[in-house]
C-alpha cells in the first residue's frame, strides 16, 4: 500500500509518487480523515469540519470520488473504511507536515511580518508553543498506538 502524503497549505496530496488531483471537497475529506488516521470520524462531524453543515448524501458522493482517486474499493478497503451507519475511518499510512510544525511555522511568519514587539504576538507565542507541545505528544501517542 502506497503511503499518502499531504501538504495542506499548498492543497496538494500524493499517493506514493503520484500526485492526486483532488477538488476542494474531496481534499477536505481527505485532510480531516488523515488528521484522525486510525480513528472513526462520524458523518456529522466530517461534514461539519469539511462543509460547515450537514452535507447529507453529498458526503457519500465525495467519499466515492476520493476512493476512486486513491484506487480504493469500498468492498475491500485499503485506505478508507466505512463504519456502517456511523462514519468513516482512514486506515492508510499518512506522511506530511505535522500540525505542530505548521503552527510553529505560522508563528515564525507572524513574527517576521508583525515584529516580535507586537503585543498580540507576545501573548500568542507562549500559547502556540504549549499547543505545539501537546500536538507533538498527541502525534507520538497516535503513532505508538498504531505501531503497537
Chimera marker file (.cmm) of the C-alpha trace (Angstrom):
<marker_set name="trace">
<marker id="1" x="0.000" y="0.000" z="0.000" r="1" g="1" b="0" radius="0.5"/>
<marker id="2" x="1.486" y="3.343" z="-1.062" r="1" g="1" b="0" radius="0.5"/>
<marker id="3" x="1.780" y="6.000" z="1.660" r="1" g="1" b="0" radius="0.5"/>
<marker id="4" x="-0.371" y="9.099" z="1.315" r="1" g="1" b="0" radius="0.5"/>
<marker id="5" x="1.381" y="12.447" z="1.658" r="1" g="1" b="0" radius="0.5"/>
<marker id="6" x="-0.468" y="15.716" z="2.199" r="1" g="1" b="0" radius="0.5"/>
<marker id="7" x="0.613" y="19.337" z="2.003" r="1" g="1" b="0" radius="0.5"/>
<marker id="8" x="-2.464" y="21.076" z="3.418" r="1" g="1" b="0" radius="0.5"/>
<marker id="9" x="-1.041" y="24.577" z="2.937" r="1" g="1" b="0" radius="0.5"/>
<marker id="10" x="-0.421" y="24.011" z="-0.792" r="1" g="1" b="0" radius="0.5"/>
<marker id="11" x="-3.641" y="21.959" z="-1.172" r="1" g="1" b="0" radius="0.5"/>
<marker id="12" x="-1.720" y="19.013" z="-2.671" r="1" g="1" b="0" radius="0.5"/>
<marker id="13" x="-1.766" y="15.269" z="-1.988" r="1" g="1" b="0" radius="0.5"/>
<marker id="14" x="0.218" y="12.301" z="-3.314" r="1" g="1" b="0" radius="0.5"/>
<marker id="15" x="-0.261" y="8.535" z="-3.282" r="1" g="1" b="0" radius="0.5"/>
<marker id="16" x="3.293" y="7.246" z="-3.405" r="1" g="1" b="0" radius="0.5"/>
<marker id="17" x="4.991" y="9.341" z="-6.119" r="1" g="1" b="0" radius="0.5"/>
<marker id="18" x="1.737" y="10.151" z="-7.947" r="1" g="1" b="0" radius="0.5"/>
<marker id="19" x="0.072" y="13.476" z="-7.260" r="1" g="1" b="0" radius="0.5"/>
<marker id="20" x="-3.673" y="13.205" z="-6.698" r="1" g="1" b="0" radius="0.5"/>
<marker id="21" x="-5.769" y="15.841" z="-8.430" r="1" g="1" b="0" radius="0.5"/>
<marker id="22" x="-8.486" y="16.407" z="-5.845" r="1" g="1" b="0" radius="0.5"/>
<marker id="23" x="-11.232" y="19.008" z="-5.908" r="1" g="1" b="0" radius="0.5"/>
<marker id="24" x="-11.563" y="21.101" z="-2.723" r="1" g="1" b="0" radius="0.5"/>
<marker id="25" x="-14.286" y="18.993" z="-1.048" r="1" g="1" b="0" radius="0.5"/>
<marker id="26" x="-12.653" y="15.572" z="-1.527" r="1" g="1" b="0" radius="0.5"/>
<marker id="27" x="-9.351" y="17.155" z="-0.449" r="1" g="1" b="0" radius="0.5"/>
<marker id="28" x="-11.065" y="18.441" z="2.701" r="1" g="1" b="0" radius="0.5"/>
<marker id="29" x="-12.455" y="14.980" z="3.436" r="1" g="1" b="0" radius="0.5"/>
<marker id="30" x="-9.010" y="13.501" z="2.874" r="1" g="1" b="0" radius="0.5"/>
<marker id="31" x="-7.362" y="16.070" z="5.136" r="1" g="1" b="0" radius="0.5"/>
<marker id="32" x="-9.832" y="15.517" z="8.004" r="1" g="1" b="0" radius="0.5"/>
<marker id="33" x="-9.610" y="11.710" z="7.778" r="1" g="1" b="0" radius="0.5"/>
<marker id="34" x="-5.797" y="11.835" z="7.588" r="1" g="1" b="0" radius="0.5"/>
<marker id="35" x="-5.595" y="14.114" z="10.627" r="1" g="1" b="0" radius="0.5"/>
<marker id="36" x="-7.558" y="11.456" z="12.520" r="1" g="1" b="0" radius="0.5"/>
<marker id="37" x="-5.939" y="8.386" z="10.892" r="1" g="1" b="0" radius="0.5"/>
<marker id="38" x="-6.966" y="5.152" z="12.589" r="1" g="1" b="0" radius="0.5"/>
<marker id="39" x="-9.895" y="6.852" z="14.330" r="1" g="1" b="0" radius="0.5"/>
<marker id="40" x="-13.536" y="6.675" z="13.244" r="1" g="1" b="0" radius="0.5"/>
<marker id="41" x="-14.981" y="10.074" z="12.257" r="1" g="1" b="0" radius="0.5"/>
<marker id="42" x="-18.771" y="10.178" z="12.316" r="1" g="1" b="0" radius="0.5"/>
<marker id="43" x="-20.631" y="11.502" z="9.282" r="1" g="1" b="0" radius="0.5"/>
<marker id="44" x="-21.987" y="14.618" z="11.016" r="1" g="1" b="0" radius="0.5"/>
<marker id="45" x="-18.580" y="15.655" z="12.344" r="1" g="1" b="0" radius="0.5"/>
<marker id="46" x="-16.881" y="15.016" z="8.983" r="1" g="1" b="0" radius="0.5"/>
<marker id="47" x="-19.498" y="17.089" z="7.125" r="1" g="1" b="0" radius="0.5"/>
<marker id="48" x="-19.278" y="19.892" z="9.698" r="1" g="1" b="0" radius="0.5"/>
<marker id="49" x="-15.465" y="20.008" z="9.504" r="1" g="1" b="0" radius="0.5"/>
<marker id="50" x="-15.405" y="19.993" z="5.687" r="1" g="1" b="0" radius="0.5"/>
<marker id="51" x="-18.572" y="21.927" z="4.758" r="1" g="1" b="0" radius="0.5"/>
<marker id="52" x="-19.556" y="23.630" z="7.976" r="1" g="1" b="0" radius="0.5"/>
<marker id="53" x="-23.019" y="21.975" z="7.841" r="1" g="1" b="0" radius="0.5"/>
<marker id="54" x="-24.715" y="18.590" z="7.294" r="1" g="1" b="0" radius="0.5"/>
<marker id="55" x="-23.952" y="17.530" z="3.737" r="1" g="1" b="0" radius="0.5"/>
<marker id="56" x="-26.358" y="14.585" z="3.567" r="1" g="1" b="0" radius="0.5"/>
<marker id="57" x="-25.747" y="12.133" z="0.722" r="1" g="1" b="0" radius="0.5"/>
<marker id="58" x="-23.327" y="14.591" z="-0.929" r="1" g="1" b="0" radius="0.5"/>
<marker id="59" x="-20.730" y="13.269" z="1.515" r="1" g="1" b="0" radius="0.5"/>
<marker id="60" x="-21.082" y="9.749" z="0.072" r="1" g="1" b="0" radius="0.5"/>
<marker id="61" x="-20.562" y="11.041" z="-3.457" r="1" g="1" b="0" radius="0.5"/>
<marker id="62" x="-17.348" y="12.841" z="-2.490" r="1" g="1" b="0" radius="0.5"/>
<marker id="63" x="-16.024" y="9.885" z="-0.460" r="1" g="1" b="0" radius="0.5"/>
<marker id="64" x="-16.671" y="7.670" z="-3.502" r="1" g="1" b="0" radius="0.5"/>
<marker id="65" x="-14.669" y="10.102" z="-5.683" r="1" g="1" b="0" radius="0.5"/>
<marker id="66" x="-11.860" y="10.187" z="-3.126" r="1" g="1" b="0" radius="0.5"/>
<marker id="67" x="-11.756" y="6.384" z="-3.034" r="1" g="1" b="0" radius="0.5"/>
<marker id="68" x="-11.563" y="6.353" z="-6.819" r="1" g="1" b="0" radius="0.5"/>
<marker id="69" x="-8.622" y="8.799" z="-6.767" r="1" g="1" b="0" radius="0.5"/>
<marker id="70" x="-6.838" y="6.619" z="-4.182" r="1" g="1" b="0" radius="0.5"/>
<marker id="71" x="-7.559" y="3.427" z="-6.141" r="1" g="1" b="0" radius="0.5"/>
<marker id="72" x="-9.521" y="2.187" z="-3.134" r="1" g="1" b="0" radius="0.5"/>
<marker id="73" x="-12.581" y="-0.073" z="-3.055" r="1" g="1" b="0" radius="0.5"/>
<marker id="74" x="-15.399" y="0.247" z="-0.509" r="1" g="1" b="0" radius="0.5"/>
<marker id="75" x="-15.960" y="-3.538" z="-0.542" r="1" g="1" b="0" radius="0.5"/>
<marker id="76" x="-12.283" y="-4.277" z="0.126" r="1" g="1" b="0" radius="0.5"/>
<marker id="77" x="-10.852" y="-1.026" z="1.566" r="1" g="1" b="0" radius="0.5"/>
<marker id="78" x="-7.149" y="-0.333" z="1.955" r="1" g="1" b="0" radius="0.5"/>
<marker id="79" x="-7.427" y="3.368" z="2.820" r="1" g="1" b="0" radius="0.5"/>
<marker id="80" x="-10.969" y="4.478" z="3.728" r="1" g="1" b="0" radius="0.5"/>
<marker id="81" x="-13.174" y="2.119" z="5.735" r="1" g="1" b="0" radius="0.5"/>
<marker id="82" x="-16.906" y="2.762" z="6.091" r="1" g="1" b="0" radius="0.5"/>
<marker id="83" x="-18.189" y="2.236" z="9.631" r="1" g="1" b="0" radius="0.5"/>
<marker id="84" x="-21.788" y="1.372" z="8.718" r="1" g="1" b="0" radius="0.5"/>
<marker id="85" x="-24.350" y="3.883" z="9.890" r="1" g="1" b="0" radius="0.5"/>
<marker id="86" x="-21.734" y="5.955" z="11.715" r="1" g="1" b="0" radius="0.5"/>
<marker id="87" x="-18.941" y="7.347" z="9.538" r="1" g="1" b="0" radius="0.5"/>
<marker id="88" x="-15.520" y="6.661" z="8.074" r="1" g="1" b="0" radius="0.5"/>
<marker id="89" x="-12.005" y="5.782" z="9.177" r="1" g="1" b="0" radius="0.5"/>
<marker id="90" x="-8.716" y="6.301" z="7.330" r="1" g="1" b="0" radius="0.5"/>
<marker id="91" x="-6.542" y="3.196" z="7.714" r="1" g="1" b="0" radius="0.5"/>
<marker id="92" x="-3.697" y="4.110" z="5.358" r="1" g="1" b="0" radius="0.5"/>
<marker id="93" x="-0.259" y="5.443" z="6.231" r="1" g="1" b="0" radius="0.5"/>
<marker id="94" x="-0.079" y="9.233" z="6.228" r="1" g="1" b="0" radius="0.5"/>
<marker id="95" x="3.029" y="11.324" z="5.658" r="1" g="1" b="0" radius="0.5"/>
<marker id="96" x="3.054" y="15.082" z="5.802" r="1" g="1" b="0" radius="0.5"/>
<marker id="97" x="3.942" y="18.133" z="7.786" r="1" g="1" b="0" radius="0.5"/>
<marker id="98" x="2.984" y="17.535" z="11.423" r="1" g="1" b="0" radius="0.5"/>
<marker id="99" x="0.402" y="20.055" z="12.739" r="1" g="1" b="0" radius="0.5"/>
<marker id="100" x="2.836" y="21.257" z="15.411" r="1" g="1" b="0" radius="0.5"/>
<marker id="101" x="5.364" y="22.198" z="12.722" r="1" g="1" b="0" radius="0.5"/>
<marker id="102" x="2.672" y="24.025" z="10.752" r="1" g="1" b="0" radius="0.5"/>
<marker id="103" x="1.689" y="26.016" z="13.850" r="1" g="1" b="0" radius="0.5"/>
<marker id="104" x="5.282" y="26.959" z="14.692" r="1" g="1" b="0" radius="0.5"/>
<marker id="105" x="5.935" y="27.924" z="11.064" r="1" g="1" b="0" radius="0.5"/>
<marker id="106" x="2.866" y="30.167" z="11.146" r="1" g="1" b="0" radius="0.5"/>
<marker id="107" x="4.131" y="31.822" z="14.329" r="1" g="1" b="0" radius="0.5"/>
<marker id="108" x="7.532" y="32.464" z="12.668" r="1" g="1" b="0" radius="0.5"/>
<marker id="109" x="5.768" y="34.040" z="9.695" r="1" g="1" b="0" radius="0.5"/>
<marker id="110" x="3.708" y="36.260" z="12.001" r="1" g="1" b="0" radius="0.5"/>
<marker id="111" x="6.839" y="37.272" z="13.876" r="1" g="1" b="0" radius="0.5"/>
<marker id="112" x="8.558" y="38.161" z="10.604" r="1" g="1" b="0" radius="0.5"/>
<marker id="113" x="5.636" y="40.227" z="9.342" r="1" g="1" b="0" radius="0.5"/>
<marker id="114" x="4.438" y="41.856" z="12.601" r="1" g="1" b="0" radius="0.5"/>
<marker id="115" x="7.703" y="42.056" z="14.524" r="1" g="1" b="0" radius="0.5"/>
<marker id="116" x="8.491" y="40.495" z="17.875" r="1" g="1" b="0" radius="0.5"/>
<marker id="117" x="7.442" y="43.681" z="19.691" r="1" g="1" b="0" radius="0.5"/>
<marker id="118" x="3.789" y="43.213" z="18.635" r="1" g="1" b="0" radius="0.5"/>
<marker id="119" x="1.696" y="42.868" z="21.850" r="1" g="1" b="0" radius="0.5"/>
<marker id="120" x="-0.690" y="40.323" z="20.352" r="1" g="1" b="0" radius="0.5"/>
<marker id="121" x="2.177" y="38.161" z="19.126" r="1" g="1" b="0" radius="0.5"/>
<marker id="122" x="3.796" y="38.330" z="22.564" r="1" g="1" b="0" radius="0.5"/>
<marker id="123" x="0.590" y="36.914" z="24.064" r="1" g="1" b="0" radius="0.5"/>
<marker id="124" x="0.119" y="34.267" z="21.359" r="1" g="1" b="0" radius="0.5"/>
<marker id="125" x="3.682" y="32.893" z="21.321" r="1" g="1" b="0" radius="0.5"/>
<marker id="126" x="3.590" y="31.040" z="24.678" r="1" g="1" b="0" radius="0.5"/>
<marker id="127" x="0.143" y="29.638" z="23.881" r="1" g="1" b="0" radius="0.5"/>
<marker id="128" x="1.304" y="28.487" z="20.451" r="1" g="1" b="0" radius="0.5"/>
<marker id="129" x="4.319" y="26.721" z="21.993" r="1" g="1" b="0" radius="0.5"/>
<marker id="130" x="2.079" y="24.919" z="24.535" r="1" g="1" b="0" radius="0.5"/>
<marker id="131" x="-0.317" y="23.858" z="21.764" r="1" g="1" b="0" radius="0.5"/>
<marker id="132" x="2.584" y="22.683" z="19.583" r="1" g="1" b="0" radius="0.5"/>
<marker id="133" x="3.973" y="20.615" z="22.501" r="1" g="1" b="0" radius="0.5"/>
<marker id="134" x="0.580" y="18.986" z="23.064" r="1" g="1" b="0" radius="0.5"/>
<marker id="135" x="0.143" y="18.307" z="19.339" r="1" g="1" b="0" radius="0.5"/>
<marker id="136" x="3.568" y="16.655" z="19.246" r="1" g="1" b="0" radius="0.5"/>
<marker id="137" x="2.694" y="14.489" z="22.262" r="1" g="1" b="0" radius="0.5"/>
<marker id="138" x="-0.617" y="13.523" z="20.642" r="1" g="1" b="0" radius="0.5"/>
<marker id="139" x="1.114" y="12.660" z="17.345" r="1" g="1" b="0" radius="0.5"/>
<marker id="140" x="3.615" y="10.470" z="19.217" r="1" g="1" b="0" radius="0.5"/>
<marker id="141" x="0.793" y="8.767" z="21.116" r="1" g="1" b="0" radius="0.5"/>
<marker id="142" x="-1.135" y="8.040" z="17.907" r="1" g="1" b="0" radius="0.5"/>
<marker id="143" x="1.999" y="6.786" z="16.158" r="1" g="1" b="0" radius="0.5"/>
<marker id="144" x="2.732" y="4.482" z="19.104" r="1" g="1" b="0" radius="0.5"/>
<marker id="145" x="-0.832" y="3.156" z="19.269" r="1" g="1" b="0" radius="0.5"/>
<marker id="146" x="-0.763" y="2.345" z="15.519" r="1" g="1" b="0" radius="0.5"/>
<marker id="147" x="2.662" y="0.679" z="15.747" r="1" g="1" b="0" radius="0.5"/>
<marker id="148" x="1.989" y="-1.386" z="18.860" r="1" g="1" b="0" radius="0.5"/>
<link id1="1" id2="2" r="1" g="1" b="0" radius="0.2"/>
<link id1="2" id2="3" r="1" g="1" b="0" radius="0.2"/>
<link id1="3" id2="4" r="1" g="1" b="0" radius="0.2"/>
<link id1="4" id2="5" r="1" g="1" b="0" radius="0.2"/>
<link id1="5" id2="6" r="1" g="1" b="0" radius="0.2"/>
<link id1="6" id2="7" r="1" g="1" b="0" radius="0.2"/>
<link id1="7" id2="8" r="1" g="1" b="0" radius="0.2"/>
<link id1="8" id2="9" r="1" g="1" b="0" radius="0.2"/>
<link id1="9" id2="10" r="1" g="1" b="0" radius="0.2"/>
<link id1="10" id2="11" r="1" g="1" b="0" radius="0.2"/>
<link id1="11" id2="12" r="1" g="1" b="0" radius="0.2"/>
<link id1="12" id2="13" r="1" g="1" b="0" radius="0.2"/>
<link id1="13" id2="14" r="1" g="1" b="0" radius="0.2"/>
<link id1="14" id2="15" r="1" g="1" b="0" radius="0.2"/>
<link id1="15" id2="16" r="1" g="1" b="0" radius="0.2"/>
<link id1="16" id2="17" r="1" g="1" b="0" radius="0.2"/>
<link id1="17" id2="18" r="1" g="1" b="0" radius="0.2"/>
<link id1="18" id2="19" r="1" g="1" b="0" radius="0.2"/>
<link id1="19" id2="20" r="1" g="1" b="0" radius="0.2"/>
<link id1="20" id2="21" r="1" g="1" b="0" radius="0.2"/>
<link id1="21" id2="22" r="1" g="1" b="0" radius="0.2"/>
<link id1="22" id2="23" r="1" g="1" b="0" radius="0.2"/>
<link id1="23" id2="24" r="1" g="1" b="0" radius="0.2"/>
<link id1="24" id2="25" r="1" g="1" b="0" radius="0.2"/>
<link id1="25" id2="26" r="1" g="1" b="0" radius="0.2"/>
<link id1="26" id2="27" r="1" g="1" b="0" radius="0.2"/>
<link id1="27" id2="28" r="1" g="1" b="0" radius="0.2"/>
<link id1="28" id2="29" r="1" g="1" b="0" radius="0.2"/>
<link id1="29" id2="30" r="1" g="1" b="0" radius="0.2"/>
<link id1="30" id2="31" r="1" g="1" b="0" radius="0.2"/>
<link id1="31" id2="32" r="1" g="1" b="0" radius="0.2"/>
<link id1="32" id2="33" r="1" g="1" b="0" radius="0.2"/>
<link id1="33" id2="34" r="1" g="1" b="0" radius="0.2"/>
<link id1="34" id2="35" r="1" g="1" b="0" radius="0.2"/>
<link id1="35" id2="36" r="1" g="1" b="0" radius="0.2"/>
<link id1="36" id2="37" r="1" g="1" b="0" radius="0.2"/>
<link id1="37" id2="38" r="1" g="1" b="0" radius="0.2"/>
<link id1="38" id2="39" r="1" g="1" b="0" radius="0.2"/>
<link id1="39" id2="40" r="1" g="1" b="0" radius="0.2"/>
<link id1="40" id2="41" r="1" g="1" b="0" radius="0.2"/>
<link id1="41" id2="42" r="1" g="1" b="0" radius="0.2"/>
<link id1="42" id2="43" r="1" g="1" b="0" radius="0.2"/>
<link id1="43" id2="44" r="1" g="1" b="0" radius="0.2"/>
<link id1="44" id2="45" r="1" g="1" b="0" radius="0.2"/>
<link id1="45" id2="46" r="1" g="1" b="0" radius="0.2"/>
<link id1="46" id2="47" r="1" g="1" b="0" radius="0.2"/>
<link id1="47" id2="48" r="1" g="1" b="0" radius="0.2"/>
<link id1="48" id2="49" r="1" g="1" b="0" radius="0.2"/>
<link id1="49" id2="50" r="1" g="1" b="0" radius="0.2"/>
<link id1="50" id2="51" r="1" g="1" b="0" radius="0.2"/>
<link id1="51" id2="52" r="1" g="1" b="0" radius="0.2"/>
<link id1="52" id2="53" r="1" g="1" b="0" radius="0.2"/>
<link id1="53" id2="54" r="1" g="1" b="0" radius="0.2"/>
<link id1="54" id2="55" r="1" g="1" b="0" radius="0.2"/>
<link id1="55" id2="56" r="1" g="1" b="0" radius="0.2"/>
<link id1="56" id2="57" r="1" g="1" b="0" radius="0.2"/>
<link id1="57" id2="58" r="1" g="1" b="0" radius="0.2"/>
<link id1="58" id2="59" r="1" g="1" b="0" radius="0.2"/>
<link id1="59" id2="60" r="1" g="1" b="0" radius="0.2"/>
<link id1="60" id2="61" r="1" g="1" b="0" radius="0.2"/>
<link id1="61" id2="62" r="1" g="1" b="0" radius="0.2"/>
<link id1="62" id2="63" r="1" g="1" b="0" radius="0.2"/>
<link id1="63" id2="64" r="1" g="1" b="0" radius="0.2"/>
<link id1="64" id2="65" r="1" g="1" b="0" radius="0.2"/>
<link id1="65" id2="66" r="1" g="1" b="0" radius="0.2"/>
<link id1="66" id2="67" r="1" g="1" b="0" radius="0.2"/>
<link id1="67" id2="68" r="1" g="1" b="0" radius="0.2"/>
<link id1="68" id2="69" r="1" g="1" b="0" radius="0.2"/>
<link id1="69" id2="70" r="1" g="1" b="0" radius="0.2"/>
<link id1="70" id2="71" r="1" g="1" b="0" radius="0.2"/>
<link id1="71" id2="72" r="1" g="1" b="0" radius="0.2"/>
<link id1="72" id2="73" r="1" g="1" b="0" radius="0.2"/>
<link id1="73" id2="74" r="1" g="1" b="0" radius="0.2"/>
<link id1="74" id2="75" r="1" g="1" b="0" radius="0.2"/>
<link id1="75" id2="76" r="1" g="1" b="0" radius="0.2"/>
<link id1="76" id2="77" r="1" g="1" b="0" radius="0.2"/>
<link id1="77" id2="78" r="1" g="1" b="0" radius="0.2"/>
<link id1="78" id2="79" r="1" g="1" b="0" radius="0.2"/>
<link id1="79" id2="80" r="1" g="1" b="0" radius="0.2"/>
<link id1="80" id2="81" r="1" g="1" b="0" radius="0.2"/>
<link id1="81" id2="82" r="1" g="1" b="0" radius="0.2"/>
<link id1="82" id2="83" r="1" g="1" b="0" radius="0.2"/>
<link id1="83" id2="84" r="1" g="1" b="0" radius="0.2"/>
<link id1="84" id2="85" r="1" g="1" b="0" radius="0.2"/>
<link id1="85" id2="86" r="1" g="1" b="0" radius="0.2"/>
<link id1="86" id2="87" r="1" g="1" b="0" radius="0.2"/>
<link id1="87" id2="88" r="1" g="1" b="0" radius="0.2"/>
<link id1="88" id2="89" r="1" g="1" b="0" radius="0.2"/>
<link id1="89" id2="90" r="1" g="1" b="0" radius="0.2"/>
<link id1="90" id2="91" r="1" g="1" b="0" radius="0.2"/>
<link id1="91" id2="92" r="1" g="1" b="0" radius="0.2"/>
<link id1="92" id2="93" r="1" g="1" b="0" radius="0.2"/>
<link id1="93" id2="94" r="1" g="1" b="0" radius="0.2"/>
<link id1="94" id2="95" r="1" g="1" b="0" radius="0.2"/>
<link id1="95" id2="96" r="1" g="1" b="0" radius="0.2"/>
<link id1="96" id2="97" r="1" g="1" b="0" radius="0.2"/>
<link id1="97" id2="98" r="1" g="1" b="0" radius="0.2"/>
<link id1="98" id2="99" r="1" g="1" b="0" radius="0.2"/>
<link id1="99" id2="100" r="1" g="1" b="0" radius="0.2"/>
<link id1="100" id2="101" r="1" g="1" b="0" radius="0.2"/>
<link id1="101" id2="102" r="1" g="1" b="0" radius="0.2"/>
<link id1="102" id2="103" r="1" g="1" b="0" radius="0.2"/>
<link id1="103" id2="104" r="1" g="1" b="0" radius="0.2"/>
<link id1="104" id2="105" r="1" g="1" b="0" radius="0.2"/>
<link id1="105" id2="106" r="1" g="1" b="0" radius="0.2"/>
<link id1="106" id2="107" r="1" g="1" b="0" radius="0.2"/>
<link id1="107" id2="108" r="1" g="1" b="0" radius="0.2"/>
<link id1="108" id2="109" r="1" g="1" b="0" radius="0.2"/>
<link id1="109" id2="110" r="1" g="1" b="0" radius="0.2"/>
<link id1="110" id2="111" r="1" g="1" b="0" radius="0.2"/>
<link id1="111" id2="112" r="1" g="1" b="0" radius="0.2"/>
<link id1="112" id2="113" r="1" g="1" b="0" radius="0.2"/>
<link id1="113" id2="114" r="1" g="1" b="0" radius="0.2"/>
<link id1="114" id2="115" r="1" g="1" b="0" radius="0.2"/>
<link id1="115" id2="116" r="1" g="1" b="0" radius="0.2"/>
<link id1="116" id2="117" r="1" g="1" b="0" radius="0.2"/>
<link id1="117" id2="118" r="1" g="1" b="0" radius="0.2"/>
<link id1="118" id2="119" r="1" g="1" b="0" radius="0.2"/>
<link id1="119" id2="120" r="1" g="1" b="0" radius="0.2"/>
<link id1="120" id2="121" r="1" g="1" b="0" radius="0.2"/>
<link id1="121" id2="122" r="1" g="1" b="0" radius="0.2"/>
<link id1="122" id2="123" r="1" g="1" b="0" radius="0.2"/>
<link id1="123" id2="124" r="1" g="1" b="0" radius="0.2"/>
<link id1="124" id2="125" r="1" g="1" b="0" radius="0.2"/>
<link id1="125" id2="126" r="1" g="1" b="0" radius="0.2"/>
<link id1="126" id2="127" r="1" g="1" b="0" radius="0.2"/>
<link id1="127" id2="128" r="1" g="1" b="0" radius="0.2"/>
<link id1="128" id2="129" r="1" g="1" b="0" radius="0.2"/>
<link id1="129" id2="130" r="1" g="1" b="0" radius="0.2"/>
<link id1="130" id2="131" r="1" g="1" b="0" radius="0.2"/>
<link id1="131" id2="132" r="1" g="1" b="0" radius="0.2"/>
<link id1="132" id2="133" r="1" g="1" b="0" radius="0.2"/>
<link id1="133" id2="134" r="1" g="1" b="0" radius="0.2"/>
<link id1="134" id2="135" r="1" g="1" b="0" radius="0.2"/>
<link id1="135" id2="136" r="1" g="1" b="0" radius="0.2"/>
<link id1="136" id2="137" r="1" g="1" b="0" radius="0.2"/>
<link id1="137" id2="138" r="1" g="1" b="0" radius="0.2"/>
<link id1="138" id2="139" r="1" g="1" b="0" radius="0.2"/>
<link id1="139" id2="140" r="1" g="1" b="0" radius="0.2"/>
<link id1="140" id2="141" r="1" g="1" b="0" radius="0.2"/>
<link id1="141" id2="142" r="1" g="1" b="0" radius="0.2"/>
<link id1="142" id2="143" r="1" g="1" b="0" radius="0.2"/>
<link id1="143" id2="144" r="1" g="1" b="0" radius="0.2"/>
<link id1="144" id2="145" r="1" g="1" b="0" radius="0.2"/>
<link id1="145" id2="146" r="1" g="1" b="0" radius="0.2"/>
<link id1="146" id2="147" r="1" g="1" b="0" radius="0.2"/>
<link id1="147" id2="148" r="1" g="1" b="0" radius="0.2"/>
</marker_set>
